[in-house]
Amino acid sequence: MNKISRREFIHISALAAAGVTVAACAKGTAAPTQEPTAPPAGEQKATATPVPAAEPAGNEAPALAEQVASGTLPEVKERLPQTPFVVGPGVLVVEEDLDWEAGTYEGGILRTVTTNPTWSYPCQHALENILNTPKHHTGPITGSIVESWEANDDITEYTFTLRKGLRWSDGEPVTMDDVRFAWEDVENNEQITAGHDMRLKAGSDPAGELMTVDYLDDYTWKCTFAKPNGRFFMKMGVGNLWEPYCWFIKPKHYLQDFHASYTAAADLKPLLDAEGLTEGEWHRLFQAKGGTWWGGGCEHEAEELPILRPWIIMKSPEEQIIMERNPYYFKVDTEGKQLPYVGRVEAKVVATPENIPQTIITGEINYCREILRHTDVGLYKEHEGDAYKVNLDMVYHNAPVALMLNYNNEDPTWQEVVLNKKFRHAVNAAIQFKEIIDALFLGLGEVNPWFPPGGDRDRANQLLDEIGMDQRDDEGYRLAPNGERFEVFMEVVTDPLFGQSAELISQHLDAVGLRTPLKQMESGLWNEKRDNNELYATVQWLDDCNWPYIKDDYMGTQRSLWGIKWDDFIRTGGEEGQEPPDWIMELYELHWEMTAINPSSEKAEDAENRFAAWCMENVHLFPIARNVADPCIVPPNLANVPHSGRSSAMMFAGEQVFFKQA
C-alpha cells in the first residue's frame, strides 16, 4: 500500500469536511445465517502442526504471586495444564506482520471506548477457539484449547484431545463431561437450540445429516460426517475469528444448576420465580445464566460464567466494562510466563460516537480500533503524547463494503440486463474506486484485487452500447431492451459508510447513463425488503479479504441474499426458486469443492486460484476497496503490536501485548 507521511496525513485530515465511521464488526444489519447447498466431496490429508516449545512454566504476574503467597490461589503449576499452549513468533500473528518478543507484566491498563454497555472491541476479540491458526490465516493449524487434533484423509472424521489439567476460570477442571454436556444437553436440546449450524452437517449442507460425536476416553472425542466437510475447520476456529469454543465446551459444573435435566423442578422454582419465569420456561433461565453465551462480547450473563478467555468479565458500573486477568488461563510465552501480560482491560461507555474524540484527546483512552473517523486523525495526532499514539500501520479486515446487485429480483427486464456479463463489467468499469478511496478514506486504501480495477468510463460506455443499451431518453439516461428507462434502484441501511459509498457509486453510474436512484432506510425495513426479494441493488458489508476459506460471503445466500432463489432451486431439486445460469453453477461447483478440502493444503490453493479467475471473469460483486488503513489508538510503549496486516489481529491476540519499560 502506498504510504503517506504523518505530516501529509494531518494536512489532508484538516481539509476533509466529513467523516465515515467504519465498524464492520459492530452489531448492525442482521445477516442471514444460511449457507449455500453443498453436496459434493473431495479428498485431502489434514495434519496437526506443533507449536514452539516453552521453558518450564513457573512465571506469573506479581499480583497473582501475591495471592499464591497469601494462600488464596494455588501455585501457577497447578493452575496451568500439563502442556500449556505456547505463544511465540508466528503463533497468533504471522511473523511478517509482527516482530514478536517475550513480554513482562509491568505496565498499565488498556483502556478503550464504546457506545454499547455490553460490548467493546477488546472484549469481543478476547475469545478463544478450539483450534488455532494465525489470525485471518488458514494455517498452520494447531491445537488451542485442545492439545492435539487430527482428521482422516477425506475429512469426514475429526478427532480432538483436551489438554490435561486445563481449568475453567473458577479453578474447576475442564473434562469430557463439559463436551458431552454442550453437545447432548445444549446443542441437541430443542428447547435451547432451535436449529444446527450447517457446518455441523454432512458436506456443510443445510439439508445434510447431522454429525455424530463419539467419546473415546476421558480427554478425546471424535466428530464424524457422512460426507467430507472442510468448513468444520472454521467452526473449530481456523482463521481465529468468530467461532469461540463455547458451542462445544461448556462448564457443566456451573450450568447444570439451571438445566431441567439435572436440577429438580423444586430447586429450579425459586430461580425461575426470581426471573419471572414459569417451570416450562427453564430454558430461558439457562440462557440468562450464560448457557448459550456465544463467547465474545461482555454480556451480563457472562459475568459469573466460568470461562477459558484471558480476562474475566467483571461486574461493572454502567459507565464501564471491566475485565481482569484469568488466573487459570492456559497459555504461556516461550519463557514459560503465564499470559496475559496485561492484567486489566477497561472500556468507557459513552452515549454517542460524537463523544469518542474527546475521550481520546484527553488521554482517557489508549487502545481502540475500527471506531475512529479518518477525518479525526489529524486531531488525534495533535494530542499524541504519553497517553497514546496514532497507529496507521494496520488495515481493516474487510472491503469494507460492496455494491451488490440482486440477480434474483423478479423483474424480467432487470434480470435480462444484470445477468449479462458485459453489463456487470460495465458497472465495474464505471465505478471510480480510487475516487471513493480518496473521498472516504483519505487515499489510505487500495483497489480490490478480486475484480477488475474499474475507473474506465470510456470502457463502461462502450460495453453498454455493445449490449444494446445505446439508446437514451431526453435526460440522457440509457434505455433498457424494452425501450423504457433502465434504473438501478439502490436501497441501503441508514449508515454513514453505506450511504456515502452508495452516493458516490450512484454518481458514477449516472455518469455513464445508468439512472441510479438512492434511498436510505432503517435496518428493519431493509431486512424486510431483502427477505421478500424486493431489493434491486444495495451496499453491504463484505469480508472478501477472508475469502474463500475463512468467510464465504461471496455466495448469494448471505449479506443481501442476491442469489437466494438459485439456492432454493438447487436445494429443492428444482421444485422451488429459479434455475441458476451456467456461470453461477460454476461458482457452486467451486464452492462445493472448497467446502470439502483442507483449507491449508496445496489442493486448496489450486481451488482458490480458480475461484479468483472466476471472480475476475464474472464480476458478480463490486467491493469498494481493500487494505484500507485503520486508524488505531495504542499506548506509546505497547509492544507486540503488528507493524502490518489486519488491525483485528492485534486485539484477537491481545493476550500477548505488553507495556514495554524503558
PANU-464767 format. One line per field, with one value per residue (C-alpha): residue number from 1; x, y, z. Coordinates in pm, 1 decimal. Layout:
N
num	(NUM;...)
px	(X;...)
py	(Y;...)
pz	(Z;...)
//
This chain:
662
num	(1;2;3;4;5;6;7;8;9;10;11;12;13;14;15;16;17;18;19;20;21;22;23;24;25;26;27;28;29;30;31;32;33;34;35;36;37;38;39;40;41;42;43;44;45;46;47;48;49;50;51;52;53;54;55;56;57;58;59;60;61;62;63;64;65;66;67;68;69;70;71;72;73;74;75;76;77;78;79;80;81;82;83;84;85;86;87;88;89;90;91;92;93;94;95;96;97;98;99;100;101;102;103;104;105;106;107;108;109;110;111;112;113;114;115;116;117;118;119;120;121;122;123;124;125;126;127;128;129;130;131;132;133;134;135;136;137;138;139;140;141;142;143;144;145;146;147;148;149;150;151;152;153;154;155;156;157;158;159;160;161;162;163;164;165;166;167;168;169;170;171;172;173;174;175;176;177;178;179;180;181;182;183;184;185;186;187;188;189;190;191;192;193;194;195;196;197;198;199;200;201;202;203;204;205;206;207;208;209;210;211;212;213;214;215;216;217;218;219;220;221;222;223;224;225;226;227;228;229;230;231;232;233;234;235;236;237;238;239;240;241;242;243;244;245;246;247;248;249;250;251;252;253;254;255;256;257;258;259;260;261;262;263;264;265;266;267;268;269;270;271;272;273;274;275;276;277;278;279;280;281;282;283;284;285;286;287;288;289;290;291;292;293;294;295;296;297;298;299;300;301;302;303;304;305;306;307;308;309;310;311;312;313;314;315;316;317;318;319;320;321;322;323;324;325;326;327;328;329;330;331;332;333;334;335;336;337;338;339;340;341;342;343;344;345;346;347;348;349;350;351;352;353;354;355;356;357;358;359;360;361;362;363;364;365;366;367;368;369;370;371;372;373;374;375;376;377;378;379;380;381;382;383;384;385;386;387;388;389;390;391;392;393;394;395;396;397;398;399;400;401;402;403;404;405;406;407;408;409;410;411;412;413;414;415;416;417;418;419;420;421;422;423;424;425;426;427;428;429;430;431;432;433;434;435;436;437;438;439;440;441;442;443;444;445;446;447;448;449;450;451;452;453;454;455;456;457;458;459;460;461;462;463;464;465;466;467;468;469;470;471;472;473;474;475;476;477;478;479;480;481;482;483;484;485;486;487;488;489;490;491;492;493;494;495;496;497;498;499;500;501;502;503;504;505;506;507;508;509;510;511;512;513;514;515;516;517;518;519;520;521;522;523;524;525;526;527;528;529;530;531;532;533;534;535;536;537;538;539;540;541;542;543;544;545;546;547;548;549;550;551;552;553;554;555;556;557;558;559;560;561;562;563;564;565;566;567;568;569;570;571;572;573;574;575;576;577;578;579;580;581;582;583;584;585;586;587;588;589;590;591;592;593;594;595;596;597;598;599;600;601;602;603;604;605;606;607;608;609;610;611;612;613;614;615;616;617;618;619;620;621;622;623;624;625;626;627;628;629;630;631;632;633;634;635;636;637;638;639;640;641;642;643;644;645;646;647;648;649;650;651;652;653;654;655;656;657;658;659;660;661;662)
px	(0.0;128.9;223.6;182.5;376.0;219.1;258.8;71.1;-198.2;-254.1;-281.1;-531.0;-734.5;-759.7;-900.9;-1160.5;-1514.2;-1693.8;-1609.7;-1717.4;-1710.8;-1620.4;-1742.3;-1751.6;-1776.4;-2017.8;-2371.4;-2573.3;-2786.6;-2866.2;-2702.4;-2877.3;-2706.4;-2797.5;-2506.5;-2538.3;-2632.1;-2312.5;-2327.6;-2004.6;-1693.1;-1315.9;-1002.1;-721.0;-497.0;-520.2;-244.3;-173.5;123.2;329.9;370.0;701.4;832.5;829.0;1065.1;933.9;623.0;656.4;641.4;328.3;205.1;315.1;-48.6;-116.9;204.8;78.9;-242.8;-40.9;170.3;-143.4;-290.4;-591.3;-470.7;-292.8;59.8;86.5;196.7;-133.4;-331.7;-178.9;-246.3;25.2;107.4;21.3;-39.7;287.1;273.0;576.5;674.9;412.8;170.9;-104.9;2.1;208.9;578.8;578.9;331.4;486.0;834.8;732.5;911.4;856.8;698.2;678.2;395.4;488.6;278.5;-65.9;-424.6;-560.5;-849.6;-1094.5;-1424.2;-1765.6;-2125.4;-2259.3;-2264.8;-2220.9;-1973.8;-1628.3;-1368.5;-1114.6;-1391.4;-1538.1;-1194.9;-1083.7;-1239.8;-1079.2;-1102.8;-1072.1;-809.2;-556.4;-413.2;-253.5;-537.2;-700.8;-495.7;-590.7;-266.8;-65.7;-340.0;-250.9;-444.6;-551.7;-793.3;-727.8;-374.0;-393.0;-621.5;-627.4;-854.8;-880.0;-792.2;-1136.0;-1208.0;-1516.1;-1364.9;-1209.3;-1051.3;-966.6;-786.0;-826.9;-526.2;-485.7;-511.6;-700.0;-914.4;-1207.2;-1159.2;-1304.8;-1038.5;-1260.6;-1114.6;-1232.9;-1344.9;-1515.7;-1835.5;-1818.8;-1801.8;-2082.4;-2298.7;-2251.1;-2334.1;-2605.7;-2778.4;-2749.0;-2680.1;-2923.2;-3186.8;-3466.7;-3587.7;-3246.5;-3121.1;-3373.4;-3151.3;-2799.0;-2525.5;-2485.5;-2116.0;-2220.5;-2381.4;-2254.3;-2088.5;-2173.7;-2512.8;-2813.1;-3009.4;-2724.8;-2712.7;-2602.0;-2255.9;-2218.3;-1993.7;-1812.7;-1632.9;-1319.4;-1167.9;-1152.2;-993.8;-1064.7;-1371.7;-1440.9;-1680.0;-1796.5;-1969.0;-2149.4;-1977.5;-1649.6;-1677.7;-1386.2;-1594.7;-1584.7;-1228.1;-1368.7;-1631.2;-1348.5;-1150.8;-937.4;-887.4;-929.9;-1220.2;-1577.9;-1601.2;-1527.3;-1520.6;-1849.2;-2074.2;-1884.2;-1735.5;-1947.5;-1889.5;-2130.4;-2047.0;-2192.9;-2467.0;-2626.6;-2782.7;-3003.8;-3083.6;-3404.3;-3229.4;-3000.0;-3187.5;-3522.0;-3820.3;-3847.2;-3488.9;-3537.4;-3857.0;-3702.9;-3457.9;-3740.2;-3954.4;-3671.3;-3661.0;-4040.7;-4041.1;-4261.5;-4149.9;-4184.3;-3950.4;-3649.3;-3453.4;-3482.7;-3325.1;-3048.4;-2986.8;-2992.0;-2718.6;-2485.5;-2583.4;-2596.6;-2340.3;-2151.8;-1805.8;-1748.1;-1885.8;-1938.8;-2296.5;-2402.1;-2478.6;-2103.3;-2006.5;-2040.8;-1993.5;-1665.9;-1470.5;-1144.8;-1066.0;-758.6;-968.3;-1273.6;-1569.9;-1633.7;-1950.0;-1900.2;-2067.3;-2294.7;-2037.2;-1762.8;-1683.6;-1403.0;-1207.9;-939.9;-675.8;-790.9;-553.4;-619.0;-551.0;-389.3;-130.8;233.2;505.7;830.4;989.0;710.5;541.1;166.3;-38.7;-194.1;75.9;-173.5;-388.3;-679.0;-877.5;-1141.0;-1397.4;-1554.2;-1918.3;-2024.0;-2366.1;-2288.5;-1998.9;-1959.8;-1828.9;-1541.1;-1286.0;-1297.7;-1218.2;-910.2;-760.5;-799.4;-595.3;-873.0;-845.1;-530.9;-648.9;-906.4;-955.8;-1218.5;-1432.1;-1233.8;-1322.3;-1034.6;-1109.0;-1045.2;-693.9;-536.6;-699.9;-571.8;-221.6;-216.4;-274.1;-36.0;185.7;246.7;-112.9;-138.4;-12.8;-193.1;-101.3;-167.3;26.2;-266.4;-571.6;-936.0;-1023.2;-1284.5;-1368.1;-1522.8;-1844.1;-1956.8;-2224.9;-2447.5;-2699.9;-2998.1;-2982.5;-3298.9;-3532.8;-3846.2;-3837.2;-3771.2;-3614.6;-3381.6;-3275.2;-3216.2;-2974.2;-2786.2;-2730.6;-2538.7;-2169.9;-2083.2;-2324.8;-2153.1;-1814.2;-1956.8;-2077.5;-1737.3;-1560.6;-1791.6;-1718.6;-1425.7;-1287.7;-983.3;-1208.3;-1410.7;-1094.1;-970.7;-1303.7;-1394.1;-1054.0;-824.6;-648.1;-538.6;-651.0;-617.5;-842.9;-981.7;-777.2;-1055.5;-1212.1;-1100.4;-976.1;-1260.4;-1227.1;-1261.6;-1568.1;-1494.6;-1492.3;-1814.0;-1987.9;-1852.8;-1976.0;-2320.5;-2350.0;-2246.5;-2527.2;-2794.8;-2826.7;-2702.4;-3037.3;-3104.7;-3404.7;-3442.9;-3245.7;-2954.6;-3028.4;-2996.7;-3295.1;-3349.7;-3417.5;-3791.9;-3746.3;-3803.8;-3550.3;-3328.7;-3278.3;-3051.8;-3273.0;-3030.1;-3164.4;-2929.3;-2944.5;-2906.4;-2539.1;-2264.5;-2044.6;-2327.3;-2484.2;-2170.6;-2042.6;-2380.7;-2392.8;-2058.6;-2146.6;-2476.9;-2290.5;-2050.3;-2329.5;-2529.1;-2220.7;-2243.0;-2617.5;-2740.0;-3000.6;-2934.7;-3193.2;-3078.8;-3294.8;-3175.7;-3390.1;-3375.4;-3237.6;-3569.7;-3731.8;-3421.8;-3418.4;-3784.2;-3724.4;-3421.8;-3609.0;-3900.6;-3664.3;-3764.9;-3418.6;-3263.4;-2923.9;-2767.9;-2441.5;-2347.2;-2050.7;-1815.8;-1540.8;-1360.2;-1009.1;-1106.9;-1229.1;-1268.1;-1197.0;-1245.3;-1550.2;-1774.3;-1994.1;-1906.1;-2217.5;-2565.6;-2718.6;-2550.0;-2544.4;-2808.4;-2931.7;-2854.4;-2881.6;-3114.4;-3363.3;-3086.8;-3000.2;-3366.6;-3367.7;-3058.4;-3172.4;-3516.0;-3406.1;-3586.4;-3916.8;-3865.4;-3666.0;-3503.5;-3277.1;-2922.5;-2729.1;-2413.0;-2177.2;-2345.0;-2332.8;-1957.3;-1941.1;-2138.3;-1910.1;-1606.3;-1772.4;-1857.0;-1501.4;-1359.0;-1604.9;-1468.8;-1093.2;-840.3;-806.9;-432.1;-344.3;-193.4;-520.1;-697.5;-452.3;-526.1;-900.7;-855.9;-667.2;-953.1;-1202.1;-1004.8;-1012.6;-1388.6;-1437.5;-1226.1;-1422.2;-1776.5;-1765.6;-2064.4;-1983.9;-1832.6;-1624.0;-1513.8;-1162.3;-906.4;-642.1;-797.3;-580.3;-747.9;-656.6;-575.3;-500.6;-236.8;-14.0;323.3;509.9;274.1;472.7;373.6;160.5;171.4;351.3;133.2;-164.8;-518.1;-585.9;-827.9;-534.0;-385.3;-690.4;-759.3;-407.6;-444.7;-302.4;47.2;62.7;251.9;374.5;745.2;952.7;1235.2)
py	(0.0;348.0;524.2;892.6;1077.4;1176.0;1542.1;1479.9;1286.8;1570.6;1818.2;1603.8;1541.0;1912.5;1972.7;1696.0;1809.0;1489.3;1158.1;798.7;558.9;208.4;-55.4;-368.9;-598.6;-387.3;-505.7;-369.5;-514.8;-874.7;-1109.8;-1433.6;-1748.8;-1974.9;-2102.6;-2239.9;-2600.5;-2805.4;-3167.2;-3283.4;-3421.5;-3414.6;-3561.0;-3407.2;-3520.0;-3292.8;-3292.4;-3107.8;-2872.4;-2843.1;-2512.2;-2377.4;-2544.4;-2333.8;-2308.4;-2481.9;-2297.1;-2110.6;-1740.3;-1546.8;-1192.9;-1032.7;-975.5;-1347.4;-1436.7;-1229.5;-1431.5;-1753.0;-1628.4;-1542.6;-1885.8;-1762.6;-1906.2;-2231.1;-2221.0;-2147.9;-2502.2;-2625.0;-2367.0;-2443.5;-2757.4;-3020.9;-2897.6;-2528.1;-2357.4;-2182.3;-1837.8;-1730.1;-1586.9;-1651.4;-1838.0;-1578.6;-1328.0;-1421.3;-1334.0;-1097.9;-872.3;-879.8;-877.7;-1085.3;-1068.4;-1220.7;-964.0;-850.7;-790.1;-435.5;-156.9;-12.3;-68.5;-97.9;147.1;156.5;330.3;205.4;320.4;-21.7;-113.4;-484.9;-467.9;-339.2;-449.1;-578.0;-772.4;-911.9;-1010.5;-1181.3;-1505.8;-1848.9;-2120.9;-2495.3;-2487.7;-2215.1;-2051.9;-1708.3;-1457.3;-1431.1;-1725.7;-2086.1;-2238.1;-2374.2;-2538.6;-2626.3;-2715.4;-2431.0;-2537.3;-2890.2;-3023.5;-3217.8;-3291.4;-3496.3;-3555.9;-3850.7;-3838.4;-3735.3;-3504.9;-3693.3;-3769.0;-3519.0;-3625.1;-3385.1;-3431.6;-3187.0;-3051.6;-3245.6;-3015.4;-2743.3;-2541.1;-2303.3;-1952.3;-2063.7;-2335.6;-2632.5;-2883.8;-2896.9;-3253.7;-3465.4;-3405.8;-3043.2;-3157.0;-3410.1;-3155.3;-2892.8;-3136.6;-3354.3;-3122.9;-2788.3;-2821.9;-3114.4;-2983.8;-2841.1;-2608.7;-2442.6;-2477.9;-2424.0;-2547.9;-2657.3;-2466.6;-2617.7;-2665.8;-2938.5;-3129.4;-3354.5;-3151.8;-2831.8;-2867.9;-2716.9;-3027.8;-3265.2;-3527.4;-3400.5;-3510.8;-3774.7;-3742.9;-4034.2;-4001.2;-4213.7;-4165.7;-3910.7;-3648.7;-3744.5;-3719.1;-3775.0;-3594.2;-3794.0;-3668.1;-3866.8;-3651.3;-3453.7;-3122.2;-2880.6;-2594.8;-2768.6;-2640.2;-2285.3;-2389.6;-2516.5;-2193.6;-2193.3;-1826.9;-1740.2;-1505.9;-1553.1;-1919.5;-1949.0;-2275.6;-2211.3;-2404.1;-2730.9;-2696.0;-2560.2;-2556.1;-2830.0;-2794.1;-2442.1;-2458.9;-2785.7;-2597.4;-2416.1;-2714.5;-2915.6;-3244.1;-3203.5;-2993.8;-3084.3;-2860.8;-2772.8;-2648.0;-2454.2;-2286.6;-2007.9;-1928.5;-1915.4;-1703.7;-1452.9;-1413.9;-1404.7;-1735.4;-2043.1;-2404.9;-2454.5;-2162.0;-2311.9;-2283.7;-1904.1;-1918.5;-2135.4;-1875.5;-1590.0;-1763.4;-1784.7;-2126.8;-2002.7;-1721.2;-1718.0;-1644.6;-1284.6;-957.2;-851.4;-957.3;-963.0;-1336.4;-1398.3;-1212.2;-1520.7;-1783.7;-1981.7;-1917.2;-2001.3;-1649.2;-1444.6;-1199.0;-1247.0;-1016.7;-837.5;-682.4;-318.8;19.9;125.8;362.0;97.8;-255.1;-411.0;-728.5;-871.6;-1140.0;-1504.2;-1674.7;-2014.4;-1908.0;-2191.3;-2003.1;-1919.2;-1746.2;-1907.5;-1826.9;-2001.1;-1682.0;-1723.2;-1493.6;-1244.2;-990.4;-707.3;-762.7;-526.1;-400.4;-128.8;23.1;363.5;369.8;694.3;798.3;860.7;825.8;1203.7;1166.6;941.4;1203.1;1386.6;1069.4;1016.2;1365.7;1397.7;1080.1;867.9;613.0;437.9;127.7;121.4;31.2;45.7;312.5;623.3;852.2;906.0;1278.3;1295.8;1154.8;1499.7;1597.4;1283.8;1343.3;1692.0;1546.0;1249.4;1212.9;991.8;865.2;732.0;740.4;703.7;387.1;379.3;61.6;-181.7;-218.3;-321.3;-687.7;-635.1;-446.9;-286.3;-272.8;-360.2;-280.7;-585.6;-643.5;-868.6;-1110.8;-1285.6;-986.2;-1096.0;-801.6;-971.0;-660.7;-622.6;-986.0;-965.4;-677.8;-769.4;-1132.2;-1008.5;-1035.8;-730.5;-522.7;-625.6;-543.2;-206.0;-131.9;-227.1;-6.1;286.1;288.9;514.7;306.7;527.7;830.5;650.6;556.2;915.8;1062.5;823.0;702.2;993.6;774.4;518.1;205.8;0.8;-111.1;-457.4;-735.2;-994.0;-796.5;-567.7;-227.0;-16.6;356.9;337.7;537.3;500.7;122.0;129.7;332.1;103.4;-212.8;-66.4;32.0;-317.9;-487.4;-274.8;-2.1;266.3;447.0;724.9;927.3;1305.8;1333.6;1128.7;808.4;471.5;267.1;-97.9;-354.6;-293.5;73.5;210.3;392.0;140.8;228.2;78.1;124.8;134.5;93.8;89.2;86.2;430.3;427.6;679.1;428.2;262.6;596.6;780.3;481.7;449.2;820.1;806.5;486.0;644.1;941.9;715.1;509.2;821.1;947.4;658.7;694.4;445.3;624.8;522.0;648.6;610.0;556.4;509.1;332.7;185.8;-165.9;-336.0;-216.2;-302.5;-653.1;-695.1;-588.1;-815.8;-1114.6;-1052.2;-1039.3;-680.0;-522.8;-433.0;-308.1;-225.4;-166.7;-409.3;-541.9;-780.9;-986.8;-1050.7;-1050.0;-1371.6;-1544.6;-1824.1;-2045.0;-1834.6;-1645.3;-1732.1;-1425.5;-1445.3;-1665.1;-1530.6;-1677.7;-1420.5;-1044.5;-908.4;-1254.9;-1159.2;-1522.3;-1687.7;-1811.8;-2000.4;-2172.8;-2259.4;-2428.5;-2635.4;-2719.3;-2843.4;-3016.9;-2760.4;-2760.0;-2402.9;-2095.5;-2001.2;-2220.0;-2083.1;-1997.4;-2186.0;-1923.5;-1947.9;-2328.0;-2292.9;-2089.6;-2354.0;-2628.0;-2432.2;-2367.1;-2733.8;-2829.3;-2577.1;-2693.6;-3046.8;-2987.4;-2888.4;-2507.0;-2507.7;-2761.3;-2724.6;-2853.2;-2563.2;-2315.8;-2450.6;-2419.7;-2063.8;-1969.7;-2099.3;-1916.6;-1592.6;-1640.0;-1696.6;-1368.7;-1173.6;-1317.0;-1289.8;-981.5;-1070.5;-824.5;-475.9;-420.5;-59.2;-113.3;-335.8;-274.6;46.8;185.3;153.7;441.8;276.7;428.3;243.4;325.2;461.3;177.3;-108.1;-398.5;-694.0;-457.8;-566.5;-336.1;-455.1;-678.8;-666.4;-445.0;-701.2;-942.4;-711.7;-745.4;-1109.5;-1166.0;-924.0;-1172.3;-1115.9;-732.8;-572.2;-238.8;-221.8;-43.9;191.9)
pz	(0.0;-85.1;238.5;316.5;579.1;907.8;810.5;484.3;667.4;915.9;629.2;439.6;755.7;823.3;474.9;493.0;564.7;657.0;810.5;794.8;1085.5;977.0;1219.2;1014.9;1313.6;1511.4;1560.9;1270.1;996.0;1071.4;823.4;732.2;853.0;563.5;357.9;7.0;-50.7;-60.3;-174.0;-347.0;-176.9;-207.8;-57.1;142.2;424.1;728.4;987.0;1307.7;1344.4;1665.1;1849.5;1983.6;2296.6;2612.9;2901.3;3216.6;3334.2;3660.8;3596.9;3679.5;3725.3;4055.7;4154.8;4121.8;4305.1;4598.4;4605.3;4599.7;4888.7;5088.6;5025.6;4826.5;4493.7;4400.5;4259.8;3889.0;3802.0;3947.4;3752.4;3413.5;3207.5;3191.4;2841.6;2814.6;2481.8;2394.9;2233.8;2034.8;1695.5;1426.7;1653.3;1696.4;1430.1;1124.1;1155.2;856.2;1042.2;1390.5;1540.2;1839.7;2173.1;2514.9;2740.0;3100.7;3345.5;3442.1;3299.9;3299.6;3194.2;2841.3;2807.4;2517.3;2442.6;2330.0;2293.0;2395.2;2767.8;2692.2;2403.2;2316.4;2063.2;2320.1;2492.3;2172.0;2042.6;2365.9;2251.4;2244.7;1981.3;1993.5;1716.1;1639.0;1330.2;1299.2;1279.8;935.2;805.7;734.8;857.9;1014.3;1219.0;1577.1;1885.9;2113.0;2385.0;2264.1;2285.8;1961.3;1669.8;1353.4;1055.7;821.6;452.8;327.6;626.6;739.5;1081.2;1319.8;1649.4;1932.7;2264.0;2552.6;2738.4;3061.3;3360.4;3170.0;3411.9;3398.6;3535.4;3870.5;3901.2;3818.1;3569.2;3208.0;3139.6;2877.7;3074.0;2955.1;2591.3;2632.6;2815.6;2542.8;2263.7;2412.2;2660.8;2484.3;2111.3;2082.5;2321.5;2108.2;2382.9;2394.2;2035.3;1756.5;1473.9;1389.0;1208.5;860.7;932.1;1176.7;891.7;614.6;340.4;528.9;360.8;546.4;446.4;533.0;805.2;1147.3;1257.3;1526.8;1832.9;1999.2;2333.2;2305.1;2650.6;2932.2;2706.2;2344.6;2124.1;1754.0;1518.0;1215.1;900.0;631.7;365.5;363.1;545.1;523.1;667.3;1005.4;1035.9;1057.4;1311.5;1530.8;1498.9;1182.7;1095.7;1465.3;1408.1;1525.1;1627.8;2003.3;2193.6;2376.0;2139.4;2207.1;2556.3;2841.9;3221.6;3324.1;3693.5;3684.0;3418.5;3529.0;3820.5;3567.6;3342.4;3392.3;3310.4;3611.4;3865.3;4017.8;3947.3;4315.2;4318.6;3995.2;4113.5;4328.3;4049.2;3794.8;4024.9;4063.8;3684.0;3648.2;3456.6;3469.9;3504.6;3129.9;3067.7;3243.3;2917.6;2940.1;3284.3;3139.2;2868.8;3120.1;3321.1;3021.0;2890.3;2532.1;2559.7;2231.3;2371.5;2264.1;2391.1;2750.9;2806.5;3170.7;3164.5;3127.7;3446.7;3668.5;3398.2;3424.0;3103.3;2922.5;2798.1;2901.8;3104.3;3325.2;3267.0;3595.0;3732.6;3641.2;3684.2;3398.1;3251.9;3238.4;3122.2;3325.1;3250.6;3479.6;3428.4;3436.8;3685.9;3524.1;3164.6;2971.0;2761.2;2834.4;2636.2;2520.8;2858.8;3048.2;3170.1;3204.9;2983.5;2953.8;3028.3;3085.3;3391.6;3332.9;3032.8;3068.1;2835.8;2890.5;2780.6;2608.9;2482.1;2113.9;1865.8;1878.4;2235.0;2130.2;2013.8;2347.0;2542.1;2326.7;2317.0;2695.1;2743.7;2891.8;2610.0;2487.4;2298.2;2019.6;1655.7;1380.2;1550.2;1453.9;1164.4;925.2;927.0;1303.7;1279.0;1244.6;1573.6;1743.5;1608.7;1758.7;2106.8;2089.1;2393.2;2690.9;2694.8;2338.9;1983.2;1649.6;1460.6;1083.9;1008.3;1003.4;779.3;808.2;775.8;500.6;178.4;389.2;180.7;-170.7;-424.2;-464.0;-742.9;-671.5;-962.3;-843.9;-840.2;-1025.9;-1270.2;-1609.5;-1767.3;-1470.8;-1492.6;-1867.1;-1816.1;-1496.3;-1597.0;-1899.8;-1813.4;-2021.7;-1815.5;-1492.5;-1640.3;-1748.7;-1393.9;-1254.8;-1511.4;-1436.0;-1063.3;-977.7;-691.7;-642.1;-606.2;-337.9;-150.7;-166.2;-56.0;224.3;347.3;252.0;-3.4;253.1;69.5;-246.8;-528.0;-459.0;-625.6;-674.1;-959.6;-1246.1;-1125.9;-1269.3;-1321.8;-1700.9;-1805.4;-2177.3;-2149.7;-1947.6;-2218.2;-2490.6;-2317.2;-2251.2;-2616.5;-2724.0;-2529.1;-2694.2;-2433.1;-2672.5;-2685.5;-2434.7;-2322.8;-2323.4;-1998.9;-2132.9;-1941.3;-2109.2;-2217.4;-2135.6;-2409.6;-2363.0;-2456.6;-2108.8;-1893.8;-1711.9;-1345.7;-1078.6;-771.3;-479.0;-125.4;173.5;551.3;705.6;798.3;712.2;532.3;339.1;248.4;141.5;-57.6;-229.2;-311.2;-489.8;-674.9;-780.2;-924.8;-1112.9;-1269.8;-1356.6;-1540.6;-1791.2;-1836.7;-1576.8;-1366.2;-1004.2;-753.6;-391.6;-84.2;273.3;534.3;882.8;911.2;992.6;670.5;470.3;618.0;525.9;166.0;141.5;282.9;45.6;-253.8;-327.8;-348.4;-681.9;-560.7;-225.6;-39.2;236.8;436.5;257.6;423.8;97.0;243.5;423.6;105.9;21.1;325.2;636.6;508.6;213.5;168.7;-198.2;-220.5;-285.7;30.6;254.7;312.2;67.0;-46.7;-405.2;-525.6;-276.4;-539.9;-716.7;-393.0;-337.8;-680.2;-602.0;-250.9;-363.0;-681.0;-896.4;-708.8;-585.0;-678.9;-1008.4;-1218.0;-1194.5;-1511.3;-1602.2;-1459.5;-1118.7;-1128.0;-1185.0;-862.1;-673.6;-800.3;-685.0;-350.4;-302.7;-388.6;-142.9;123.7;106.0;135.1;398.9;366.9;435.7;164.9;-183.0;-323.8;-152.8;-304.4;-652.3;-594.0;-467.7;-784.1;-996.7;-775.9;-823.4;-1201.1;-1184.3;-993.6;-1239.7;-1530.6;-1396.1;-1168.6;-951.1;-667.4;-653.9;-336.0;-298.5;-162.7;6.1;270.9;397.6;677.0;1015.4;1247.7;1581.0;1920.4;2124.6;2423.1;2304.9;2476.3;2388.4;2241.5;2023.7;1816.8;1449.6;1208.5;918.5;845.9;984.4;1284.5;1424.8;1465.2;1729.1;1954.9;1871.2;2008.5;2298.4;2547.9;2401.8;2404.6;2692.5;2821.7;2741.9;3001.3;2901.4)
//
